[in-house]
């Protein structure tokens, strides 16, 4: 199985594609599934689902994301990306290889199970949110999914270590874009203008001060990574653009942060503010009962004691059915979204075995 899974991963690594339209990736998955005793359905552009119908009343689902990142690969591996400026720098090639390997194993014993099994290959995890689109198409209801599982490679765990945490695991997140409009003037007569850059700077500090005063027990963040304003050094800027991210593990705190974006702007009545706040992804919330069940099945499962402030659109499935999301350690300490990201495919066998044990104990 290792050689087969390694080939899956390395083949997929060479054909990274972005967002929802992944024609080469989709075709590869369809070819890999060809000949298996499962029903294949194609959805939302490049999504593929494989249904192992065991004529049972319930179905357990497993999901892999498919899309890559607009990153120039800097590794020297012989199977590096063949698409310039595009790379599987977040391990989704590994996730697909894991699920394809599981499909091969599942094909040999699924008739012995007390459930049906649905494998979901989902595009658009990085953006714009393929999971939500699939859920809106009724995929979970159509296949009578009772529970769902997913896995993400994680560089900061030992190689092959599977881990999760009950309850909140990953944050709700939204992209925040704010435009501030003032009035231009020569810097020598700055009082005749309305300095959008100064207002933007003051407003930004107001937001940071507000966020810092929230009780530390509530995990959250509001940070801006980009500010753009002005034309030349001696002209008061009439426009300031801010780009940031807002994240929280608590819905009430998230809503409070969102309200404060508007509230803090009221201190600058002389300027006009425009806000664009994306819907983002919900909190990845692992069903506590399922986590306890899985912990009894997987002896080596590590229960984490900390959450992560990154986000994952697997959370959309959890809005519909109970689910558990796992981390699978690569042991490399090379961060996700890094142009040098790589891992040993042998760790994927741990994920396959975990999935096998889950379905056998359904």
ROGUZA-771277 format. One record per residue: residue number from 0; residue in one letter; x, y, z of N, C-alpha, C in turn. Coordinates in steps of 0.1 Angstrom, whole numbers, plus 5000, padded with zeros to 4 digits. Example, Ala and Ser with C-alpha at 12.3 -4.5 7.8 and 13.67 -1.06 7.14 Angstrom:
<rs>
0:A:5132:4943:5078:5123:4955:5078:5132:4967:5078
1:S:5128:4978:5071:5137:4989:5071:5129:5000:5079
</rs>
This chain:
<rs>
0:X:5008:4988:5000:5000:5000:5000:5009:5013:5000
1:X:5020:5012:5007:5028:5024:5008:5032:5029:4994
2:X:5037:5020:4985:5041:5024:4972:5030:5030:4964
3:X:5018:5025:4965:5006:5030:4958:5003:5044:4964
4:X:5003:5046:4977:4999:5059:4983:5010:5069:4979
5:X:5023:5065:4979:5033:5074:4976:5032:5079:4961
6:X:5028:5070:4953:5026:5073:4939:5014:5083:4937
7:X:5003:5080:4944:4992:5090:4944:4997:5104:4948
8:X:5004:5104:4959:5008:5118:4964:5017:5125:4955
9:X:5027:5118:4950:5037:5124:4941:5031:5128:4927
10:X:5022:5120:4922:5016:5123:4910:5007:5136:4912
11:X:5000:5136:4922:4991:5148:4925:4999:5160:4928
12:X:5011:5158:4934:5019:5170:4938:5024:5177:4925
13:X:5025:5170:4914:5030:5176:4902:5019:5184:4894
14:X:5007:5183:4898:4996:5189:4890:4987:5198:4899
15:X:4993:5207:4907:4985:5215:4917:4976:5225:4909
16:X:4964:5226:4914:4955:5236:4908:4947:5243:4919
17:X:4942:5255:4915:4937:5264:4925:4921:5265:4926
18:X:4916:5267:4938:4902:5270:4941:4893:5259:4936
19:X:4883:5262:4928:4872:5252:4925:4874:5245:4912
20:X:4882:5250:4903:4883:5244:4890:4896:5237:4889
21:X:4895:5223:4891:4907:5215:4892:4906:5203:4882
22:X:4906:5206:4869:4904:5195:4859:4913:5183:4860
23:X:4926:5186:4861:4936:5175:4861:4935:5167:4874
24:X:4933:5174:4885:4932:5167:4898:4920:5158:4898
25:X:4909:5164:4893:4896:5156:4892:4898:5143:4884
26:X:4904:5145:4872:4906:5134:4863:4915:5123:4869
27:X:4925:5127:4877:4934:5118:4883:4926:5110:4894
28:X:4918:5116:4902:4910:5109:4912:4900:5100:4906
29:X:4894:5104:4895:4884:5095:4888:4891:5082:4883
30:X:4903:5084:4877:4911:5073:4872:4915:5064:4884
31:X:4919:5069:4895:4923:5061:4907:4912:5053:4913
32:X:4900:5059:4912:4888:5052:4917:4882:5042:4907
33:X:4886:5043:4895:4880:5034:4884:4883:5020:4888
34:X:4872:5012:4887:4873:4998:4889:4869:4994:4903
35:X:4868:5004:4912:4863:5000:4926:4848:4999:4926
36:X:4843:4991:4936:4829:4988:4937:4822:5000:4944
37:X:4822:5011:4938:4815:5023:4944:4809:5032:4933
38:X:4799:5039:4937:4792:5048:4929:4799:5062:4929
39:X:4802:5067:4917:4809:5080:4916:4800:5091:4911
40:X:4801:5102:4918:4793:5114:4914:4802:5126:4914
41:X:4801:5134:4903:4808:5147:4902:4799:5158:4906
42:X:4804:5167:4914:4796:5179:4919:4804:5191:4918
43:X:4798:5203:4919:4804:5216:4919:4817:5217:4913
44:X:4818:5219:4900:4830:5220:4893:4838:5207:4894
45:X:4847:5206:4903:4857:5195:4904:4855:5185:4915
46:X:4845:5187:4923:4843:5177:4934:4839:5163:4929
47:X:4844:5154:4937:4841:5139:4934:4837:5133:4947
48:X:4826:5125:4946:4823:5117:4958:4822:5102:4953
49:X:4827:5093:4962:4827:5079:4960:4818:5073:4971
50:X:4808:5066:4967:4798:5060:4976:4799:5045:4976
51:X:4803:5039:4987:4803:5025:4989:4790:5021:4996
52:X:4780:5016:4987:4767:5014:4992:4766:5000:4997
53:X:4764:4999:5010:4763:4986:5017:4748:4983:5021
54:X:4739:4991:5016:4725:4989:5018:4721:4990:5033
55:X:4728:4999:5040:4726:5001:5054:4719:5015:5056
56:X:4712:5017:5067:4704:5029:5069:4713:5042:5072
57:X:4726:5040:5076:4734:5051:5079:4747:5051:5071
58:X:4753:5063:5069:4765:5064:5062:4775:5072:5070
59:X:4788:5068:5070:4799:5076:5076:4807:5082:5064
60:X:4810:5095:5065:4817:5102:5055:4831:5105:5059
61:X:4840:5106:5049:4854:5110:5051:4857:5120:5040
62:X:4863:5131:5044:4865:5142:5034:4880:5145:5032
63:X:4884:5148:5020:4897:5153:5017:4895:5166:5008
64:X:4904:5176:5011:4904:5188:5002:4913:5185:4990
65:X:4912:5193:4980:4919:5190:4967:4928:5202:4962
66:X:4925:5214:4966:4931:5225:4960:4945:5229:4965
67:X:4953:5235:4957:4967:5239:4961:4967:5254:4964
68:X:4979:5260:4964:4981:5274:4968:4990:5281:4957
69:X:4988:5294:4955:4996:5302:4946:5010:5305:4952
70:X:5018:5294:4953:5031:5295:4959:5041:5289:4950
71:X:5052:5295:4948:5063:5290:4940:5071:5280:4948
72:X:5071:5268:4943:5078:5257:4950:5093:5258:4950
73:X:5099:5257:4962:5114:5259:4964:5120:5246:4968
74:X:5113:5235:4968:5119:5222:4972:5127:5217:4960
75:X:5136:5207:4962:5143:5201:4951:5139:5186:4949
76:X:5127:5183:4952:5122:5169:4951:5121:5166:4936
77:X:5122:5154:4931:5121:5151:4917:5107:5152:4912
78:X:5097:5152:4921:5083:5153:4917:5077:5166:4920
79:X:5085:5177:4919:5080:5190:4923:5070:5195:4913
80:X:5063:5206:4916:5052:5211:4909:5055:5213:4894
81:X:5047:5209:4885:5048:5212:4871:5041:5224:4867
82:X:5034:5231:4876:5027:5243:4873:5034:5255:4880
83:X:5040:5264:4872:5048:5275:4878:5039:5284:4887
84:X:5044:5287:4898:5037:5296:4908:5025:5289:4915
85:X:5025:5276:4914:5014:5269:4921:5020:5256:4928
86:X:5015:5254:4940:5022:5243:4948:5012:5237:4958
87:X:5013:5224:4960:5006:5218:4972:5014:5220:4984
88:X:5013:5233:4989:5021:5237:5001:5014:5235:5014
89:X:5002:5229:5013:4994:5227:5025:4990:5213:5027
90:X:4996:5204:5020:4995:5190:5022:4982:5184:5016
91:X:4975:5191:5008:4962:5185:5002:4965:5174:4993
92:X:4977:5173:4987:4981:5162:4979:4981:5149:4988
93:X:4987:5151:5000:4987:5140:5010:4973:5136:5014
94:X:4964:5146:5016:4951:5142:5021:4944:5134:5010
95:X:4945:5138:4997:4939:5130:4986:4945:5116:4986
96:X:4958:5115:4987:4965:5102:4986:4960:5093:4998
97:X:4958:5099:5009:4953:5091:5021:4939:5086:5018
98:X:4930:5094:5012:4917:5090:5010:4916:5080:4998
99:X:4925:5082:4989:4925:5072:4978:4930:5058:4983
100:X:4940:5059:4991:4945:5046:4997:4934:5039:5006
101:X:4927:5047:5013:4916:5042:5021:4906:5036:5012
102:X:4903:5042:5001:4893:5037:4991:4897:5023:4986
103:X:4910:5021:4983:4915:5008:4979:4913:4998:4989
104:X:4916:5001:5002:4914:4991:5013:4900:4989:5015
105:X:4892:4999:5015:4877:4998:5018:4871:4989:5008
106:X:4875:4989:4996:4869:4981:4985:4870:4966:4989
107:X:4879:4962:4997:4881:4948:5000:4872:4943:5011
108:X:4867:4952:5019:4859:4947:5031:4847:4955:5034
109:X:4843:4964:5026:4831:4973:5030:4818:4965:5032
110:X:4817:4954:5025:4805:4946:5026:4803:4940:5040
111:X:4814:4940:5048:4813:4934:5062:4809:4945:5072
112:X:4808:4957:5068:4805:4968:5077:4790:4970:5080
113:X:4787:4977:5091:4773:4980:5095:4769:4994:5090
114:X:4776:4999:5081:4773:5013:5075:4777:5013:5061
115:X:4772:5024:5054:4777:5027:5041:4789:5037:5043
116:X:4797:5039:5033:4808:5049:5034:4808:5058:5022
117:X:4809:5071:5025:4810:5082:5015:4824:5089:5016
118:X:4831:5089:5005:4844:5096:5004:4841:5109:4996
119:X:4845:5120:5002:4843:5133:4996:4856:5139:4992
120:X:4859:5142:4979:4870:5149:4975:4865:5163:4971
121:X:4869:5173:4979:4863:5186:4978:4873:5197:4974
122:X:4870:5204:4963:4879:5216:4959:4876:5228:4968
123:X:4884:5238:4966:4881:5251:4972:4881:5252:4987
124:X:4890:5245:4994:4892:5247:5008:4898:5260:5011
125:X:4909:5263:5004:4917:5276:5007:4908:5288:5004
126:X:4900:5287:4993:4890:5297:4990:4883:5291:4977
127:X:4871:5294:4975:4862:5302:4983:4852:5295:4992
128:X:4855:5283:4996:4847:5275:5005:4839:5264:4998
129:X:4845:5254:4993:4838:5244:4986:4830:5235:4995
130:X:4833:5234:5008:4825:5226:5017:4811:5232:5018
131:X:4810:5245:5019:4796:5251:5020:4788:5248:5008
132:X:4794:5249:4996:4787:5246:4984:4782:5232:4983
133:X:4790:5223:4987:4786:5209:4987:4774:5206:4997
134:X:4775:5212:5009:4765:5211:5019:4752:5217:5014
135:X:4753:5228:5007:4741:5235:5001:4734:5226:4990
136:X:4742:5218:4984:4736:5209:4974:4730:5197:4980
137:X:4731:5195:4993:4724:5184:5000:4731:5171:5000
138:X:4744:5171:4998:4752:5159:4997:4751:5150:5010
139:X:4750:5157:5021:4750:5149:5034:4736:5142:5035
140:X:4725:5150:5032:4712:5144:5033:4710:5133:5022
141:X:4715:5135:5010:4713:5126:5000:4719:5112:5003
142:X:4730:5112:5010:4737:5099:5013:4734:5095:5027
143:X:4725:5102:5034:4722:5098:5048:4734:5097:5057
144:X:4742:5108:5056:4755:5108:5064:4751:5111:5079
145:X:4756:5102:5088:4754:5103:5102:4765:5110:5109
146:X:4778:5108:5104:4789:5115:5110:4800:5116:5099
147:X:4809:5126:5102:4819:5128:5092:4833:5131:5098
148:X:4844:5127:5091:4857:5128:5096:4866:5134:5085
149:X:4876:5141:5090:4886:5147:5081:4899:5148:5088
150:X:4910:5149:5080:4924:5150:5085:4932:5160:5078
151:X:4940:5167:5086:4950:5176:5080:4964:5173:5085
152:X:4973:5173:5076:4987:5171:5080:4991:5183:5089
153:X:5000:5180:5099:5003:5190:5109:5018:5188:5112
154:X:5026:5199:5108:5041:5198:5109:5046:5197:5123
155:X:5038:5201:5133:5043:5203:5147:5039:5191:5156
156:X:5036:5180:5150:5034:5168:5158:5044:5157:5153
157:X:5048:5148:5161:5057:5137:5156:5051:5130:5144
158:X:5060:5125:5136:5056:5118:5123:5046:5107:5126
159:X:5035:5107:5120:5025:5096:5122:5016:5097:5134
160:X:5018:5108:5142:5009:5110:5154:4996:5115:5149
161:X:4985:5109:5153:4971:5114:5151:4966:5121:5163
162:X:4960:5133:5162:4956:5140:5173:4943:5148:5170
163:X:4936:5151:5181:4924:5159:5180:4921:5165:5193
164:X:4910:5173:5194:4906:5179:5207:4891:5180:5207
165:X:4884:5176:5218:4869:5178:5218:4866:5193:5218
166:X:4854:5196:5212:4850:5210:5212:4857:5218:5202
167:X:4859:5231:5204:4865:5240:5195:4880:5236:5192
168:X:4883:5234:5179:4896:5230:5175:4903:5241:5167
169:X:4895:5248:5158:4901:5258:5149:4891:5269:5148
170:X:4895:5281:5146:4888:5293:5148:4878:5296:5136
171:X:4867:5304:5140:4859:5310:5130:4868:5322:5125
172:X:4867:5324:5112:4876:5335:5106:4868:5343:5096
173:X:4872:5355:5094:4866:5364:5084:4877:5373:5079
174:X:4876:5376:5066:4885:5387:5061:4878:5400:5062
175:X:4886:5410:5066:4881:5423:5069:4888:5433:5060
176:X:4880:5441:5052:4885:5452:5044:4878:5464:5047
177:X:4885:5475:5050:4879:5487:5054:4885:5499:5046
178:X:4877:5507:5040:4881:5519:5033:4876:5531:5040
179:X:4886:5540:5042:4883:5553:5049:4885:5564:5039
180:X:4875:5573:5038:4876:5584:5028:4876:5597:5035
181:X:4886:5605:5032:4887:5619:5037:4887:5629:5027
182:X:4896:5639:5028:4896:5650:5018:4911:5654:5016
183:X:4915:5655:5004:4929:5658:5001:4932:5673:5002
184:X:4944:5676:5005:4949:5690:5005:4964:5690:5005
185:X:4970:5701:5002:4985:5701:5003:4989:5700:5018
186:X:5000:5693:5020:5004:5691:5034:5007:5704:5041
187:X:5011:5715:5034:5013:5728:5040:5000:5734:5045
188:X:4989:5729:5040:4976:5734:5045:4967:5722:5049
189:X:4973:5714:5057:4967:5701:5061:4953:5703:5068
190:X:4952:5714:5075:4939:5717:5082:4927:5718:5072
191:X:4930:5721:5060:4919:5722:5050:4915:5708:5045
192:X:4923:5698:5048:4919:5685:5044:4914:5676:5055
193:X:4911:5664:5052:4907:5654:5062:4916:5642:5059
194:X:4926:5640:5068:4937:5631:5066:4932:5616:5069
195:X:4929:5609:5058:4925:5595:5059:4936:5586:5064
196:X:4948:5589:5061:4959:5581:5066:4960:5582:5082
197:X:4960:5595:5087:4960:5597:5101:4948:5590:5108
198:X:4937:5591:5102:4925:5585:5108:4926:5570:5108
199:X:4931:5565:5097:4933:5550:5096:4943:5545:5107
200:X:4954:5553:5109:4963:5549:5119:4957:5549:5133
201:X:4950:5560:5136:4944:5561:5149:4933:5550:5151
202:X:4925:5548:5141:4914:5538:5142:4920:5524:5144
203:X:4931:5521:5137:4938:5508:5139:4942:5506:5153
204:X:4948:5517:5159:4953:5516:5173:4941:5514:5182
205:X:4930:5521:5179:4918:5519:5187:4913:5505:5187
206:X:4913:5499:5176:4909:5485:5175:4918:5475:5183
207:X:4931:5478:5181:4940:5469:5189:4939:5471:5204
208:X:4936:5483:5208:4934:5486:5222:4922:5479:5227
209:X:4911:5480:5219:4898:5473:5223:4900:5458:5224
210:X:4907:5452:5214:4909:5438:5214:4917:5433:5225
211:X:4927:5441:5230:4936:5437:5240:4929:5437:5254
212:X:4917:5444:5255:4910:5445:5268:4900:5433:5270
213:X:4898:5425:5260:4889:5414:5261:4896:5403:5270
214:X:4888:5397:5279:4893:5387:5288:4901:5377:5281
215:X:4914:5375:5285:4923:5365:5279:4917:5351:5278
216:X:4908:5347:5286:4903:5334:5285:4895:5331:5272
217:X:4891:5342:5265:4884:5341:5252:4895:5342:5241
218:X:4897:5331:5234:4907:5330:5223:4901:5338:5211
219:X:4908:5348:5207:4904:5357:5196:4915:5365:5190
220:X:4914:5370:5179:4924:5380:5174:4917:5389:5163
221:X:4922:5401:5162:4919:5411:5152:4931:5417:5148
222:X:4936:5414:5136:4949:5419:5132:4948:5423:5117
223:X:4956:5434:5114:4956:5439:5101:4970:5438:5095
224:X:4971:5432:5084:4984:5429:5078:4988:5439:5066
225:X:4978:5447:5062:4981:5456:5051:4974:5469:5053
226:X:4981:5480:5050:4975:5494:5050:4981:5501:5037
227:X:4972:5507:5030:4976:5514:5018:4969:5528:5018
228:X:4977:5538:5015:4972:5552:5016:4981:5562:5009
229:X:4976:5572:5003:4984:5583:4998:4989:5582:4984
230:X:4994:5593:4979:5000:5593:4965:5014:5598:4966
231:X:5016:5610:4972:5030:5616:4973:5032:5621:4987
232:X:5044:5624:4991:5048:5627:5004:5042:5640:5010
233:X:5039:5650:5001:5034:5663:5006:5020:5666:5003
234:X:5012:5655:5002:4997:5657:4999:4990:5649:5010
235:X:4980:5655:5016:4972:5648:5026:4964:5637:5019
236:X:4964:5625:5024:4957:5614:5017:4942:5615:5019
237:X:4934:5613:5009:4920:5613:5010:4914:5599:5011
238:X:4923:5588:5011:4918:5575:5011:4928:5566:5019
239:X:4923:5557:5027:4931:5547:5034:4924:5534:5033
240:X:4931:5524:5030:4926:5510:5028:4933:5501:5038
241:X:4925:5494:5046:4930:5484:5056:4925:5470:5052
242:X:4934:5460:5054:4931:5446:5052:4935:5438:5064
243:X:4926:5430:5069:4930:5423:5081:4922:5410:5082
244:X:4923:5404:5094:4916:5391:5097:4910:5392:5111
245:X:4899:5386:5112:4892:5385:5125:4888:5371:5128
246:X:4893:5366:5140:4891:5352:5143:4887:5350:5158
247:X:4879:5340:5160:4875:5337:5174:4870:5323:5175
248:X:4871:5317:5187:4866:5304:5190:4852:5305:5196
249:X:4848:5317:5199:4835:5319:5206:4826:5329:5197
250:X:4814:5324:5194:4805:5332:5185:4802:5346:5191
251:X:4800:5346:5204:4796:5359:5210:4808:5369:5209
252:X:4820:5364:5211:4832:5373:5210:4834:5377:5195
253:X:4831:5368:5186:4832:5372:5172:4823:5383:5169
254:X:4810:5382:5173:4801:5392:5170:4804:5405:5177
255:X:4810:5405:5189:4815:5417:5196:4826:5424:5188
256:X:4835:5416:5183:4846:5422:5175:4840:5429:5163
257:X:4831:5422:5157:4825:5427:5144:4818:5441:5147
258:X:4810:5441:5158:4803:5453:5162:4813:5465:5165
259:X:4824:5461:5171:4834:5472:5175:4841:5478:5162
260:X:4841:5470:5151:4847:5476:5139:4839:5488:5135
261:X:4826:5487:5137:4817:5499:5133:4817:5509:5145
262:X:4816:5504:5157:4815:5514:5168:4828:5523:5169
263:X:4840:5517:5168:4852:5525:5169:4853:5536:5157
264:X:4846:5533:5146:4846:5542:5135:4838:5555:5138
265:X:4829:5554:5147:4820:5565:5150:4828:5577:5156
266:X:4840:5574:5161:4848:5585:5167:4854:5594:5156
267:X:4852:5590:5144:4858:5598:5133:4847:5602:5123
268:X:4838:5611:5128:4827:5615:5120:4830:5623:5108
269:X:4842:5629:5108:4846:5637:5097:4850:5629:5084
270:X:4852:5616:5086:4855:5607:5075:4844:5597:5072
271:X:4844:5591:5061:4834:5581:5057:4841:5568:5057
272:X:4835:5558:5063:4840:5544:5064:4831:5535:5055
273:X:4838:5526:5048:4831:5515:5041:4837:5502:5046
274:X:4828:5492:5049:4833:5479:5054:4829:5468:5045
275:X:4838:5458:5043:4836:5446:5036:4841:5434:5045
276:X:4832:5426:5051:4836:5416:5060:4831:5403:5054
277:X:4840:5394:5051:4835:5381:5045:4828:5372:5055
278:X:4820:5363:5050:4813:5354:5059:4823:5345:5066
279:X:4833:5341:5059:4843:5332:5065:4839:5318:5067
280:X:4846:5311:5076:4843:5297:5079:4840:5297:5094
281:X:4830:5288:5098:4826:5286:5112:4838:5280:5120
282:X:4836:5279:5133:4845:5272:5141:4845:5257:5138
283:X:4857:5251:5137:4858:5236:5137:4855:5231:5151
284:X:4843:5225:5152:4839:5221:5166:4837:5206:5165
285:X:4846:5199:5172:4846:5184:5172:4835:5179:5182
286:X:4827:5170:5177:4816:5165:5186:4823:5157:5198
287:X:4819:5161:5210:4826:5155:5221:4823:5140:5223
288:X:4811:5136:5220:4807:5122:5221:4815:5114:5211
289:X:4816:5119:5199:4824:5112:5189:4839:5111:5192
290:X:4844:5122:5198:4858:5122:5202:4861:5111:5212
291:X:4852:5110:5222:4853:5099:5232:4853:5085:5226
292:X:4843:5084:5216:4842:5071:5209:4855:5067:5201
293:X:4860:5077:5194:4872:5075:5186:4884:5072:5195
294:X:4884:5079:5206:4895:5077:5216:4896:5062:5221
295:X:4884:5056:5222:4884:5042:5226:4888:5033:5215
296:X:4886:5037:5203:4890:5029:5191:4904:5030:5187
297:X:4910:5042:5188:4924:5045:5184:4932:5046:5197
298:X:4940:5036:5200:4948:5036:5212:4958:5047:5212
299:X:4963:5050:5200:4974:5060:5199:4970:5074:5197
300:X:4957:5077:5197:4951:5090:5195:4956:5099:5206
301:X:4961:5111:5202:4966:5121:5212:4955:5131:5213
302:X:4950:5134:5226:4941:5144:5228:4948:5157:5232
303:X:4947:5167:5223:4954:5180:5225:4948:5188:5236
304:X:4956:5197:5241:4951:5206:5252:4950:5220:5247
305:X:4953:5223:5234:4953:5236:5229:4946:5236:5215
306:X:4940:5247:5212:4933:5249:5199:4942:5257:5190
307:X:4938:5259:5177:4946:5266:5168:4937:5278:5162
308:X:4943:5289:5159:4936:5301:5155:4935:5301:5139
309:X:4940:5291:5133:4938:5290:5118:4924:5285:5116
310:X:4919:5285:5104:4905:5280:5101:4905:5270:5090
311:X:4894:5263:5089:4892:5252:5079:4877:5250:5076
312:X:4874:5249:5063:4860:5248:5059:4854:5235:5061
313:X:4861:5225:5067:4855:5213:5072:4844:5216:5082
314:X:4845:5228:5088:4835:5232:5098:4821:5233:5092
315:X:4820:5235:5079:4807:5236:5073:4799:5223:5074
316:X:4806:5212:5072:4800:5199:5074:4795:5197:5088
317:X:4803:5202:5098:4799:5200:5112:4787:5209:5116
318:X:4783:5218:5107:4771:5225:5109:4758:5217:5106
319:X:4760:5206:5099:4749:5197:5095:4749:5184:5103
320:X:4761:5178:5105:4762:5165:5112:4774:5165:5121
321:X:4774:5156:5132:4785:5156:5141:4798:5151:5133
322:X:4809:5157:5137:4821:5153:5130:4834:5155:5139
323:X:4845:5149:5134:4857:5150:5141:4868:5153:5131
324:X:4876:5163:5134:4888:5166:5125:4901:5163:5132
325:X:4910:5156:5125:4922:5152:5131:4934:5160:5125
326:X:4945:5160:5133:4958:5164:5128:4966:5151:5126
327:X:4974:5150:5116:4983:5139:5114:4997:5145:5113
328:X:5006:5142:5122:5019:5148:5123:5028:5144:5112
329:X:5035:5154:5107:5046:5151:5097:5060:5151:5104
330:X:5061:5157:5115:5073:5157:5123:5084:5165:5117
331:X:5081:5174:5107:5091:5182:5100:5093:5196:5106
332:X:5083:5202:5112:5084:5216:5117:5084:5225:5105
333:X:5082:5221:5093:5081:5230:5082:5067:5235:5081
334:X:5064:5248:5083:5050:5253:5084:5042:5250:5071
335:X:5029:5249:5073:5020:5249:5062:5021:5262:5054
336:X:5018:5262:5041:5018:5273:5032:5033:5278:5030
337:X:5042:5269:5032:5056:5272:5030:5061:5266:5017
338:X:5070:5274:5010:5074:5269:4997:5084:5257:4998
339:X:5088:5253:5010:5096:5242:5012:5089:5230:5019
340:X:5075:5231:5019:5067:5221:5026:5069:5207:5019
341:X:5071:5197:5028:5073:5183:5023:5071:5174:5034
342:X:5069:5161:5031:5067:5151:5042:5070:5137:5036
343:X:5071:5128:5045:5073:5114:5042:5060:5107:5041
344:X:5057:5102:5029:5043:5096:5027:5040:5084:5036
345:X:5050:5079:5043:5047:5067:5051:5037:5071:5063
346:X:5037:5084:5066:5027:5088:5077:5013:5086:5073
347:X:5010:5086:5060:4997:5085:5055:4990:5072:5058
348:X:4999:5062:5060:4994:5048:5064:4987:5049:5077
349:X:4992:5057:5086:4986:5059:5099:4972:5064:5098
350:X:4970:5073:5089:4957:5079:5087:4947:5069:5081
351:X:4952:5061:5071:4944:5050:5065:4940:5040:5076
352:X:4949:5036:5084:4946:5026:5094:4935:5032:5104
353:X:4937:5044:5107:4927:5051:5116:4913:5050:5110
354:X:4912:5054:5098:4899:5054:5091:4893:5040:5090
355:X:4902:5030:5088:4897:5016:5088:4891:5012:5101
356:X:4898:5015:5112:4893:5012:5125:4880:5019:5128
357:X:4879:5032:5124:4866:5039:5126:4854:5032:5120
358:X:4856:5029:5107:4844:5023:5100:4841:5009:5105
359:X:4851:5001:5109:4849:4988:5115:4842:4988:5128
360:X:4843:5000:5135:4837:5001:5148:4825:5010:5148
361:X:4819:5012:5136:4808:5022:5134:4795:5016:5142
</rs>
